[in-house]
Every structure is written in structure tokens, then in C-alpha cells.
Amino acid sequence: MSNEASYWYLENIDVTGIFCPQKIRRGDLEAHFHRCYKRGEYIYLPDEMSDRVFFLTDGRVKIGTYGDSGKEITKAILGKGDVFGELSLIGEDKRRDFAYTMEEATVCVVNVDEMKLLMRDHTSLGLFIMKIMGSRVLEMEKRLESLVFKDSRTRIIEFLLEIAEKKGRRVGFETEVRKFITHQEIANLTATSRQTVTTLLNDLRDRNILTFDRRRLLIRDMERLKGEALQMS
């Protein structure tokens, strides 16, 4: 199977059907259940037992941790269809990070023992989880390299290009990203300051490369934005 075919295979798994059947019980234990969270709730916190895997069926969730000084470090911002808490499958006893809802969210929760049974029964699900873990390791390595070798301006621009590629949709010749995150969240994800993010975004807007508000980011010219990153490389 070619790499392209493998990618298609993984991307077309009916993950929702596997994670969230109407009713699955093993003995008296309800192994799957849905839970709705209000905006601003924690799904889990550091040092809590790591015994469940979560599938986000609606909303957005922030995964992060706290530094020694108490500063919040954002690791990822997840959306509908994303899986998190997966380190419980490879021996994590207690959570090392937190999961926090950025808006109302609905989550399908699966306990670890049931998840392992599902992975045994559905080879495609095991491959899907492996793909998630691998991609997150690569993302962390990429962020570390960016932090070491690139300046703050380049990190921010490359982040904008990344979210446009992953979450954007074409609108004519422009690219729109809905549910744009705050300047502080961008700063957390790129290891920069909120002031640096705001200054750069305002500069790009003044030059008509992009525009933004609290609801969306609209990149008017992707090639010019890519050129901004290349200039700083």
C-alpha cells in the first residue's frame, strides 16, 4: 500500500462509530459515555488519574501544562474529531497536563481497558491512535526546533500558515479560518508575547496580507504571507 493510500485509509476510519456507539456495556461497567462541558471547564487536571481516553465530538479543547513559575504553556488546541488523553494507553498513571474547554464541548469518554479492547478488535483504530501519537511527537519536535532556530516573527507567521493549511477553507482567492484564537493563545503556542503577536498581526493587516477579528482569520494572500516567513529564514 502506498503512503498516499495509507493516509487515505487512516483518514476514512469511522472513528465516531467506533468511539461512540449508542450503548456498549461490559458486565455492569458502562465503558462509553458522553459528557457535555460548559465553556471554561476543566475535563482533567495535572495529577489526576489517567484512566480514560477522550473523543471530542463538538467544541474546542485546549491541552496545556503549567511551568515551574505557574505560567501556562499551551500544547495544542483541539477541535471536533480530535482524540486526547491517549497517553493513558502507554502507561501514564497520572495526567501531566490539563484539558480545558474553550467553548461548550461534547466529549465521548472511553475507559482505558475498553479502549484497548476496541484497538484489538479494530485494527484501523490502533493505526489511527498510532498516527495521532506520531504526529504529536513530530509537532513537538517541530516547535522545539522553531524555538531554538527561528525568531519570534517567523514562528508566528509559520503558525498562521499552519492553521490556514489545517483548518482553513478557500473563499475565492482567500483563505478563511473560523473560530480564530486569541492573541494570547497564539503567543502561548509560539513561545512569544501577546504584544509581539498583536504588533505583527496589525502590521500584516495594514499591508493587506490578512485581516482578522475574534471570529475569524482571513488571509488575503497566502503567497505574500509565505514570503514573509522566507524573508526571515
Secondary structure, 3 states (H helix, E strand, C coil): CCHHHHHHHHHCCCHHHHHCCCCCEECCEECEEEEEECCCCEEECCCCECCEEEEEEECCEEEEEECCCCCEEEEEEECCCCEECHHHHHCCCECCCEEEECCCEEEEEEEHHHHHHHHHHCHHHHHHHHHHHHHHHHHHHHHHHHHHHCCHHHHHHHHHHHHHHHHCEEECCEEEEECCCCHHHHHHHHCCCHHHHHHHHHHHHHCCCEEECCCEEEECCHHHHHHHHHHHC
